[in-house]
Amino acid sequence: MNLKVLFIITGLCVLGCTRICAQGAGTTDSLSRHPLIHEIGVDFRPVYLIPTNEFFSGKNATWEPLRKSVSAHLKYSFRFHPESKTGKLYPYTYQGIGVSYHSFFDKAEIGTPVSVYAFQGSRIARLAPRLSLDYEWNFGASFGWEKYDPITNSYNYVVGSKINAYINLGLLLNWRLAAGWRLTAGVDLTHFSNGNTQYPNAGVNTVGGRIGLVHTFGENDGTAMPDRPAALRTTPHISYDIVLYGASKRKGVIKPDDSYLAPGSFGVFGFNFNPMYNFHKYFRAGASLDVQYDESANIKEYEAGYSGQSEHQFYRPPFKEQLAIGLSARGELVMPIFTINLGIGYNVYHKCSDTQGMYQIMALKTSITRDLFLHVGYQLSKFKDPNNLMLGIGYRFHNKR
């Protein structure tokens, strides 16, 4: 399956389900009695372009360092009514969809991508009656990149695809100017990557500032952000997540005297069984049984004859050498609609060096119904090597939230 299509489908599902999940999240309170609180906002983000590749340091067509980037964002969000069950549990949380335009001041080689993303934010601490410290994350897809081409764009050995994932995390000061108006300002980190589905994939990373203005429709003073929210608790219990996922990836082959890109794409398929103890309304943790089949694993040991006149060819390794079974520790930040899952694990069963050792997982789970969710994740190997995307669907059993 083409991963570009998967990026688009997954992004549309994440964004499209936001409204559906909003209607289904308050199972005890109907939206007719407790309507959503709607918001619209704009952000301007001037940032520093981190020179993680020599392309940004000046080895490009202009022979000038690339050090800055700017983006403009238009965002729609909603909050749950403070009298609804979800609003009482998460009184400061907002979520929605956004669109942004990015400039890296090198349109010919990098492009001016447009991102479409889901986002969510909430309060970390109250600093003053009208001032709080908040966080916000953005996750989606960015379109319109100029990718590497050996003839027409040979310096850009950074971006290998027209579509890249967009990931952003920010810390914000949130100042309530007046009823219905908030000013936000802070810092954020951004990462663009294609998830190892195409080469090159060096990634584009930025760090910098942001300033924004948010208008809340129909808000009375203090209604949407109560200073003393109702104290509701989640009953501690064990829930069980089952996830099925797939992806495709490219494979680089590194040998003592040579390195090259294996032809074609390789499939990845996996299964997670994840028991989690729900400690708190914001947090659950547990373990996971992780089974993954990687079609590219250990192919470097099965290369066919190479004459130097055509591309490298490989035999298919045995199934047992491409299968890995691991155990991981998992923790989750639980919020309305979205859950962020982080894990670190070790492959207890492996038959080649490609699947040996530790792996790390970061995933976003997006609720479709109370128990069914989309799963968009990424796996690293040995804390540094990009491995593969994890695009799939999951179901939660024994969910008492």
C-alpha positions in Angstrom: 0.0 0.0 0.0 1.3 3.5 -0.9 2.2 5.3 2.3 1.4 8.7 0.8 -2.2 7.5 0.5 -2.1 6.2 4.1 -0.8 9.5 5.3 -3.8 11.2 3.6 -6.4 8.7 4.8 -5.1 8.7 8.3 -4.9 12.5 8.5 -8.5 12.8 7.2 -9.7 10.2 9.7 -8.0 11.9 12.6 -9.5 15.3 11.6 -12.8 14.0 10.4 -13.6 12.1 13.6 -13.1 15.0 15.8 -16.6 16.2 15.5 -18.0 12.7 15.7 -16.0 12.0 18.9 -17.2 15.2 20.4 -20.8 14.1 20.0 -20.1 10.6 21.5 -17.7 11.5 24.3 -20.3 12.7 26.8 -22.3 9.5 27.2 -24.3 10.8 30.2 -24.9 14.3 28.9 -26.6 15.1 25.7 -25.3 17.9 23.6 -28.8 19.3 23.4 -28.6 20.1 27.1 -24.9 20.9 27.2 -23.8 22.3 23.8 -20.2 22.6 22.8 -18.3 25.8 23.3 -16.8 26.9 20.0 -13.5 28.8 19.4 -11.5 30.2 16.5 -7.9 31.4 16.7 -5.0 32.6 14.7 -1.2 32.0 15.4 1.9 33.5 14.0 5.1 31.5 14.6 8.6 32.9 13.7 11.1 30.1 14.4 14.8 29.1 14.1 15.5 26.4 11.5 17.8 23.9 13.3 20.8 23.1 11.0 20.6 19.3 11.3 21.9 18.8 7.8 24.6 20.5 5.7 21.9 21.6 3.3 20.7 24.1 6.0 24.3 25.2 6.7 24.8 26.5 3.2 25.3 23.5 0.9 22.3 24.4 -1.3 21.6 26.1 -4.6 21.9 29.6 -3.0 25.0 28.8 -1.1 23.5 30.7 1.8 22.6 29.3 5.3 19.0 28.7 5.9 18.2 29.7 9.5 14.6 30.9 9.8 11.1 29.9 9.0 7.7 31.4 9.6 4.2 30.0 9.6 0.6 31.3 9.9 -2.1 29.2 11.4 -6.0 29.3 11.4 -7.6 27.0 14.0 -11.1 25.9 15.0 -11.5 24.3 18.4 -14.2 23.4 20.9 -14.5 22.8 24.6 -17.0 20.6 26.4 -19.6 22.6 28.4 -18.5 23.0 32.0 -21.8 21.3 33.2 -21.3 18.2 31.1 -19.5 15.1 32.5 -16.5 15.5 30.2 -16.4 19.3 30.9 -16.3 18.6 34.6 -13.5 16.1 34.2 -11.4 18.2 31.8 -12.5 21.8 32.3 -9.5 23.5 30.6 -9.1 21.1 27.6 -9.7 22.2 24.0 -9.3 20.3 20.8 -9.9 20.9 17.1 -8.5 21.2 13.6 -6.1 23.7 12.1 -4.5 24.6 8.8 -1.1 26.4 8.4 1.2 27.8 5.8 4.9 27.5 6.2 7.8 29.4 4.5 11.5 28.4 4.7 12.6 31.2 2.4 13.8 28.7 -0.2 10.7 27.9 -2.2 12.6 26.4 -5.2 14.3 23.7 -3.1 12.1 23.1 -0.1 8.7 24.5 -1.2 6.1 26.3 0.9 4.1 23.4 2.5 0.6 23.6 3.9 -0.3 21.5 6.9 -3.6 20.2 8.0 -3.7 18.9 11.6 -5.6 18.0 14.7 -4.5 19.7 17.9 -5.3 19.7 21.6 -4.2 21.8 24.6 -4.9 22.2 28.3 -3.8 24.0 31.4 -0.6 22.9 33.3 -0.7 25.5 36.1 -2.6 28.6 37.1 -0.2 31.5 37.5 -2.7 34.3 38.3 -6.4 34.9 38.2 -6.3 35.6 34.4 -3.0 33.9 33.5 -2.1 30.2 33.1 0.7 28.0 31.7 -0.7 25.7 29.1 0.6 23.1 26.6 -0.6 22.4 23.1 0.3 19.7 20.5 -0.4 19.6 16.8 -0.3 16.4 14.7 -1.2 16.1 11.0 0.1 16.0 7.4 2.0 18.7 5.4 1.6 18.9 1.6 3.5 20.7 -1.1 7.2 20.0 -0.4 9.9 20.1 -3.0 11.6 16.7 -2.7 15.1 15.6 -3.5 15.8 14.9 -7.2 19.3 13.8 -8.4 18.9 16.1 -11.5 16.6 19.1 -10.6 17.0 19.3 -6.8 20.2 17.5 -6.0 21.3 19.6 -3.0 18.1 18.9 -1.0 19.2 15.7 0.6 16.7 16.3 3.4 13.2 15.9 2.1 12.3 12.7 0.1 8.5 13.1 -0.4 5.8 15.6 -1.3 3.9 14.7 1.8 5.4 14.7 5.3 4.0 14.2 8.8 3.8 17.4 10.9 4.4 17.2 14.7 4.5 20.2 17.0 4.6 20.7 20.8 4.3 24.1 22.5 4.3 25.7 26.0 2.1 28.8 26.2 1.2 31.6 28.5 -2.5 32.0 28.2 -3.8 35.4 29.2 -7.6 36.0 29.4 -7.9 39.6 28.1 -11.7 39.8 28.5 -14.8 37.6 28.4 -14.4 35.7 25.1 -10.9 36.7 24.3 -7.5 35.1 25.1 -4.0 36.1 24.1 -1.4 33.2 23.9 2.4 33.4 23.6 5.1 30.9 24.1 7.7 28.6 22.5 7.4 25.4 20.5 9.2 22.6 18.7 8.3 21.3 15.3 9.4 18.2 13.3 8.6 17.3 9.7 9.3 13.7 8.5 7.9 11.1 6.2 8.3 8.3 8.7 11.0 6.4 6.7 8.6 5.7 3.9 10.9 7.5 1.4 14.5 8.5 1.1 16.1 10.8 2.0 14.4 11.4 5.4 16.7 13.6 7.3 13.8 15.6 8.7 13.2 19.3 9.1 13.2 20.7 12.7 12.5 24.1 14.1 12.4 25.8 17.5 11.1 29.3 18.2 8.3 31.5 19.4 4.6 31.8 18.8 1.9 34.4 19.5 -1.9 34.0 19.0 -5.3 35.3 19.6 -8.4 33.1 20.4 -12.1 34.1 20.4 -14.6 32.0 22.3 -18.2 32.4 21.0 -20.9 33.0 23.5 -18.6 32.8 26.5 -19.6 34.5 29.7 -16.9 35.6 32.1 -15.4 32.5 33.6 -17.9 30.0 32.1 -15.5 28.1 29.8 -12.5 28.2 32.2 -13.8 27.8 35.8 -11.2 28.6 38.5 -12.6 25.9 40.8 -13.8 23.0 38.6 -15.9 20.2 39.9 -13.8 17.4 41.4 -14.7 14.2 39.5 -12.7 11.1 39.5 -12.1 8.1 37.3 -12.6 4.7 38.9 -9.3 2.9 39.0 -9.4 -0.3 36.8 -7.6 -2.4 34.3 -8.4 -1.9 30.6 -7.1 -3.9 27.6 -6.1 -2.4 24.2 -5.7 -4.6 21.1 -4.1 -2.8 18.1 -3.5 -4.1 14.6 -1.3 -2.0 12.3 0.6 -1.9 9.0 2.9 0.4 7.1 5.5 0.4 4.4 9.1 1.5 4.6 12.3 2.0 2.6 15.5 0.1 3.6 19.0 1.3 3.5 21.7 -1.4 3.4 25.0 -0.6 5.1 28.1 -2.8 4.6 31.7 -2.3 5.5 32.7 -1.3 2.0 29.4 0.0 0.6 26.0 1.5 1.4 22.9 1.9 -0.8 19.1 2.0 -0.9 17.4 -1.3 -1.4 14.9 -1.2 -4.4 11.2 -0.9 -3.7 9.2 -0.6 -0.5 8.8 -3.2 2.2 5.7 -4.1 4.2 5.4 -4.0 8.0 2.6 -5.6 10.0 2.1 -5.7 13.7 -0.1 -6.6 16.7 -0.1 -5.1 20.2 -1.9 -6.5 23.3 -1.7 -3.8 26.0 -3.2 -4.2 29.5 -3.2 -0.8 31.3 -4.1 0.2 34.8 -6.1 3.4 34.9 -4.6 5.3 37.9 -6.2 8.7 37.2 -8.4 10.6 34.8 -5.2 11.8 33.1 -3.0 8.8 33.3 -2.8 5.0 32.7 0.2 2.7 32.5 1.0 -1.0 31.9 2.8 -3.4 29.7 2.4 -4.5 26.1 3.1 -7.7 24.1 4.4 -6.5 20.7 4.6 -8.7 17.7 5.9 -7.3 14.4 6.8 -8.7 11.0 9.2 -6.6 8.9 9.6 -7.6 5.3 12.9 -5.7 5.1 14.6 -7.3 8.2 17.9 -9.0 7.5 17.7 -8.6 3.7 21.4 -7.5 3.6 22.3 -11.1 4.2 20.4 -12.4 1.2 21.6 -10.3 -1.6 21.6 -11.9 -5.1 24.4 -11.5 -7.5 25.2 -7.9 -8.5 27.0 -7.2 -11.7 27.2 -3.4 -11.2 25.0 -2.8 -14.3 21.6 -3.0 -12.6 20.1 -2.3 -9.2 20.7 -4.6 -6.3 18.4 -7.6 -5.9 17.6 -9.7 -2.8 16.1 -13.1 -2.0 13.4 -13.1 0.6 14.8 -14.1 4.1 13.0 -16.8 6.1 9.9 -15.7 8.0 11.5 -16.4 11.4 14.3 -13.9 10.7 11.8 -11.1 9.9 9.6 -11.7 12.9 10.2 -10.0 16.3 8.3 -10.4 19.6 8.9 -7.8 22.3 7.7 -6.7 25.7 7.4 -3.0 26.4 6.4 -0.7 29.3 3.7 1.8 28.3 2.4 5.0 29.7 -0.5 7.2 28.4 -1.7 10.7 28.8 -5.5 10.4 28.6 -7.6 13.4 27.4 -11.0 13.7 25.7 -10.8 12.1 22.2 -7.0 11.8 22.1 -4.6 9.7 24.0 -0.8 9.9 23.7 1.0 6.6 24.2 4.7 6.3 25.0 6.6 3.0 25.3 10.0 1.5 25.6 10.6 -2.2 25.0 13.0 -5.1 24.2 12.7 -7.8 21.6 12.8 -11.1 23.5 12.5 -13.1 20.3 14.7 -12.1 17.3 16.7 -13.9 14.7 18.8 -11.1 13.2 20.6 -7.9 14.2 18.0 -5.7 12.6 15.4 -6.7 15.2 17.8 -7.1 18.1 17.8 -4.9 21.1 15.6 -2.1 22.4 12.8 -0.2 20.6 10.8 2.9 21.4 7.2 3.8 20.5 5.2 7.0 20.3 1.6 6.8 19.3 -1.6 8.9 19.1 -4.9 7.1 19.7 -7.9 8.9 18.4 -11.4 7.8 19.6 -14.0 6.9 17.0 -16.4 5.5 19.5 -16.1 4.9 23.3 -13.9 1.8 22.7 -12.8 1.9 19.1 -9.8 4.1 18.1 -7.4 4.9 15.3 -3.7 4.3 16.0 -1.0 6.4 14.4 2.4 5.6 15.8 6.1 5.6 15.1 8.8 3.1 16.2 12.5 3.9 16.8 15.2 1.3 17.2 18.0 1.6 19.8 16.9 5.2 20.7 18.3 6.6 17.4 17.4 4.7 14.3 14.1 5.4 12.5 12.3 2.1 12.0 8.7 2.3 10.8 5.2 3.9 11.0 2.4 2.1 12.9 -0.9 3.0 11.2 -3.9 0.9 12.3 -6.9 0.5 14.4 -7.5 -0.6 18.0 -10.2 -1.7 20.4 -10.4 -1.2 24.2 -11.9 -3.8 26.4 -13.2 -3.3 30.0 -13.3 0.4 29.6 -14.9 2.0 32.7 -14.2 5.6 31.9 
